[in-house]
Amino acid sequence: MLGVLWSVVYIVQLGMLVAKETTENLWVLLDAFVVSWILIFTDSLRILIPLLAKHHFIQMARSSLDEMSDSGAFMRTASTFRNIISRDPSSLFPAEVGRYHLYISYACPWASRCLSYLKIKGLDKAISFTSVKPKWERTKETDEHMGWLFPASNTEEPGAESDPLNGAKNIRELYELASTNYSGKYTVPVLWDKKLKAIVNNESSEIIRMFNTEFNDIAENTDLDLYPPHLQAQIDETNEWIYNGINNGVYKCGFAKKQGPYEEAVKQLYEALDKCEEILGRQRYICGNMLSEADIRLFVTLIRFDEVYVVHFKCNKKQLREYPNLFNYTKDIFQIPGMSSSVNMEHIKRHYYGSHPSINPFGIIPLGPDIDYSSPHDRERFST
Ligand SMILES: N[C@@H](CCC(=O)N[C@@H](CS)C(=O)NCC(=O)O)C(=O)O
């Protein structure tokens, strides 16, 4: 704007000189001309860069808070690293003790489902893991990106540890180490190969499948099969509606920027919760009377529901505690040996309430409701 004004002044004065037929002050005017064009150029960059970024012509550091459709609905983008670890020793990523590391955040439901698998399959001695700090912070001085940071020392933040493998300050650095031209989000979980110094996979739904089957020569709990052949079709079908309505559904409620998409997401969420409540009135687990992958995937959202999503994501039509079957079911899963160690409510609350200033500008963390998920439940009434 300043540039345009400056050039108008220049043209008027130049006109006056021409009218007077003199070259007096011509150099001063030429200076003004150059300055005006520099100003016009910087002005247009300021306008053009966000426009280009919005339409993905150029890539900027991204986070889930940017994943928005034009109608104001939250739209999650797909994960990028999709290699598969195999029990076949000749594969590129063979299942080996001590070779892989899982970077997680206790706050993140997607990362937590991977950690749950490490714990309940008895893989935590074969596959090491590190949790980042709960609250997003700036990852670079040169841009505004906010993301997951490692603490500077292992005593800074209970539950979180500094990066034992690469000395990275944050998750973003791991992605940049693994790929020089990465342009996606810097998400957890990250399954890291210590040998090749590479990201194997950053998609939790695939990581849990690998943990379920490919490490069975190593796992302490080999017999636990959470995706058995006879249930696969049912698990896939259940995952689909639970992901859309509940797992991702709560994010669609919380990150919506318009009333319509918010209301649509809430409707879908409570239809799915009601459906779960009805199913769990007939059987112990969501796909029958045996624990399956679908239960772990459902649990990670339910355990965060009353503590976070009811308030922070405006999912307040009904609380989990108002659904007797779902509430008791959540306690039942929480009490499976190993599961409770994958839940760190302190990290969960500090992350959500502290990392989304557009939703909670002052970062105040509600004190309640502080539910005891280790209290007795009634799920043993169903045979397993
Ligand atoms: N599809 C991924 C999603 C992972 C994901 O969205 N993680 C979130 C934390 S809950 C994250 O790291 N977000 C970082 C960001 O948005 O910048 C998976 O399931 O593994």
PDBQT file of the ligand as one rigid body, heavy atoms in Angstrom, charges set to zero:
ROOT
HETATM    1  N1  LIG A 401      -2.701 -40.631  11.267  1.00  0.00    +0.000 N 
HETATM    2  C1  LIG A 401      -1.850 -40.427  12.333  1.00  0.00    +0.000 C 
HETATM    3  C2  LIG A 401      -2.302 -39.223  13.146  1.00  0.00    +0.000 C 
HETATM    4  C3  LIG A 401      -1.316 -38.860  14.198  1.00  0.00    +0.000 C 
HETATM    5  C4  LIG A 401      -1.604 -37.463  14.769  1.00  0.00    +0.000 C 
HETATM    6  O1  LIG A 401      -2.445 -36.717  14.245  1.00  0.00    +0.000 OA
HETATM    7  N2  LIG A 401      -0.912 -37.101  15.843  1.00  0.00    +0.000 N 
HETATM    8  C5  LIG A 401      -1.083 -35.772  16.429  1.00  0.00    +0.000 C 
HETATM    9  C6  LIG A 401      -1.144 -35.811  17.923  1.00  0.00    +0.000 C 
HETATM   10  S1  LIG A 401      -2.611 -36.511  18.548  1.00  0.00    +0.000 SA
HETATM   11  C7  LIG A 401       0.140 -34.937  16.124  1.00  0.00    +0.000 C 
HETATM   12  O2  LIG A 401       1.251 -35.371  16.333  1.00  0.00    +0.000 OA
HETATM   13  N3  LIG A 401      -0.079 -33.728  15.645  1.00  0.00    +0.000 N 
HETATM   14  C8  LIG A 401       0.982 -32.801  15.386  1.00  0.00    +0.000 C 
HETATM   15  C9  LIG A 401       0.497 -31.650  14.575  1.00  0.00    +0.000 C 
HETATM   16  O3  LIG A 401      -0.680 -31.594  14.257  1.00  0.00    +0.000 OA
HETATM   17  O4  LIG A 401       1.322 -30.798  14.274  1.00  0.00    +0.000 OA
HETATM   18  C10 LIG A 401      -1.798 -41.693  13.161  1.00  0.00    +0.000 C 
HETATM   19  O5  LIG A 401      -2.863 -42.224  13.466  1.00  0.00    +0.000 OA
HETATM   20  O6  LIG A 401      -0.711 -42.142  13.455  1.00  0.00    +0.000 OA
ENDROOT
TORSDOF 0
